[in-house]
Amino acid sequence: YRDGVVANFERIRVIAQLVNSFPLPDDIEVAPVFEP
């Protein structure tokens, strides 16, 4: 099962890289409460 775990971490890395590279404006404010 190790090969599957390694493959899943590679997928997670690619998705996280996409999320982390998303540009955000400098004047954005943090939401005090998360409401889905």
N, C-alpha and C positions, 0 to 999 in steps of 0.2 A: 504493500500500500504506500510505501515511501515515495515512489515515483508520482503517484497521484497527489500527495501532499506537496511535493516540490512544484508540480504543475499548477496547483491551486495558488501557491504563494507567488508564482510568477504572474498569474492573472491578477491577483490582488495588487501586486507591485505596479502593474500597468495601469490599473484603475486608479490607484492612489496617486500615481504620477499625473494623470489627467486632472484629478481633483485639485491637487496642489498647484498645478500650473495655471489654474483658472484665475484670470485677473480680477482683483477687487479694488474699488476706488479707495483712496486714502481716507476719505471722510465718512466711511461706513461706520455705523454704530452697532454695538453688540446687542442682540435681543435679550431682554431681561428674563423672558419666559419662553420656553419652547412650546409652541402650539401646533401640532401636526394638522 
